[in-house]
Amino acid sequence: MTEPLEKRLEKAMAELQSAQEAIARTERELRTASFSSLSSDRAVRATAGPQGELTGIEFLENKYRDMSPQELAASVLEAASSARLKMNRHVMKAMAPFAEPSSDVPELKGFELDWERIFGPEVLREDEDPARDGRATPAWRDALGEEGGD
């Protein structure tokens, strides 16, 4: 037997209120979030803020002194891109539960977000941080071989 409309409406309103509170908590957390990342040569650390903006750059252990301008620029871009990607993935993970369908109220179907369109295709790739575990050399580093090398 189906539930009375009043009971279903009551459940839906309770779930809506719960979702609104959870979204408010998530928004507060995301407003203060930041992520840092090191370049693969460990010369630069970049920090991305809550909207993916660059909020900090650190040049580590004076390594920049021995780098060409192209190498330094590449290290800064690598670290900044990686930090921003971490932030984007964090936002994606934090917001994903709000897009899912309701288990208690079948009428609330959820919705689909196109994360690739919002953040770019790299946000969906599994290879989170090749610089961290040494799996691969970024393509732009290979390109520096002749132009930016000694």
C-alpha positions in Angstrom: 0.0 0.0 0.0 1.3 3.5 -0.8 2.0 6.1 1.8 -0.5 9.0 2.1 0.4 12.1 0.3 0.8 14.0 3.6 3.4 11.6 4.9 5.4 11.6 1.6 5.3 15.4 1.6 6.5 15.5 5.2 9.4 13.2 4.3 10.3 15.3 1.3 10.3 18.5 3.4 12.5 16.9 6.1 14.9 15.7 3.4 14.9 19.1 1.8 15.7 20.8 5.1 18.5 18.3 5.8 19.9 18.8 2.3 19.9 22.6 2.8 21.8 22.3 6.1 24.3 20.0 4.5 24.8 22.3 1.6 25.3 25.3 3.9 28.0 23.2 5.9 29.7 22.2 2.6 29.7 25.8 1.4 31.3 27.0 4.6 34.0 24.3 4.4 34.7 25.0 0.7 35.0 28.8 1.3 38.1 28.1 3.5 39.6 25.2 1.6 43.0 25.3 0.0 45.3 22.8 -1.6 49.1 22.9 -2.2 51.2 20.9 -4.6 54.9 20.5 -5.3 56.4 20.6 -8.8 58.0 17.3 -9.8 61.4 18.8 -9.4 60.5 19.9 -5.9 61.5 23.4 -6.6 58.1 25.1 -6.3 55.1 24.7 -4.0 51.8 26.4 -5.2 48.6 26.8 -3.3 45.1 27.1 -4.8 42.3 28.7 -2.9 38.6 27.9 -2.8 37.8 29.1 -6.3 40.9 27.6 -7.8 42.7 30.9 -7.7 46.5 30.9 -7.0 47.0 32.1 -3.4 50.6 31.2 -2.8 53.9 30.4 -4.5 57.0 29.2 -2.6 60.4 28.7 -4.1 62.0 25.8 -2.1 65.6 25.4 -1.1 66.9 28.1 -3.5 66.6 25.7 -6.4 65.3 28.5 -8.6 68.8 30.0 -8.6 70.1 27.1 -10.8 67.1 27.0 -13.1 66.6 28.7 -16.5 63.6 31.0 -16.7 61.8 28.4 -18.8 62.4 25.7 -16.2 61.2 27.9 -13.4 58.1 28.9 -15.3 57.4 25.3 -16.1 57.8 24.4 -12.4 55.5 27.2 -11.3 52.8 26.2 -13.9 53.0 22.5 -13.0 52.6 23.1 -9.2 49.8 25.7 -9.8 47.9 23.4 -12.2 48.3 20.5 -9.8 47.0 22.5 -6.8 44.1 23.8 -8.8 43.2 20.3 -9.9 43.3 19.0 -6.3 40.9 21.8 -5.4 38.6 21.1 -8.3 38.5 17.4 -7.3 37.7 18.3 -3.7 34.8 20.5 -4.8 33.5 17.7 -7.1 33.7 15.2 -4.2 32.1 17.5 -1.7 29.2 18.4 -4.1 28.5 14.9 -5.5 26.2 13.7 -2.7 23.8 16.6 -3.5 23.3 15.5 -7.1 22.4 11.9 -6.1 18.8 10.7 -6.1 17.0 10.4 -2.8 16.7 7.0 -1.3 13.8 8.1 1.0 11.8 10.1 -1.5 11.7 8.5 -5.0 10.3 11.7 -6.5 13.6 13.4 -5.9 15.6 12.0 -8.8 18.8 14.0 -8.4 20.6 15.6 -11.3 23.7 15.1 -13.4 26.6 17.5 -13.3 29.0 17.8 -16.2 32.2 18.0 -14.2 34.4 17.9 -17.3 32.6 20.9 -18.7 32.9 22.8 -15.4 36.6 22.0 -14.6 38.0 20.5 -17.7 38.8 16.9 -18.7 41.8 16.4 -16.3 39.5 16.5 -13.3 38.0 13.1 -14.3 41.4 11.4 -15.0 42.5 8.7 -12.5 46.2 9.7 -12.6 45.9 12.2 -9.7 49.5 13.4 -9.3 52.2 11.9 -11.4 54.8 14.2 -9.9 54.2 12.8 -6.4 54.9 9.1 -7.2 57.3 9.6 -10.1 55.2 7.6 -12.7 55.6 10.0 -15.6 57.3 13.1 -16.8 54.9 15.8 -17.9 55.0 16.4 -21.6 56.0 20.0 -21.2 59.1 18.9 -19.3 60.1 16.7 -22.3 59.7 19.7 -24.5 62.1 21.6 -22.4 64.9 19.2 -23.2 66.2 21.1 -26.1 64.9 24.6 -25.5 65.1 25.0 -21.8 68.0 22.6 -21.0 71.6 23.6 -20.3 
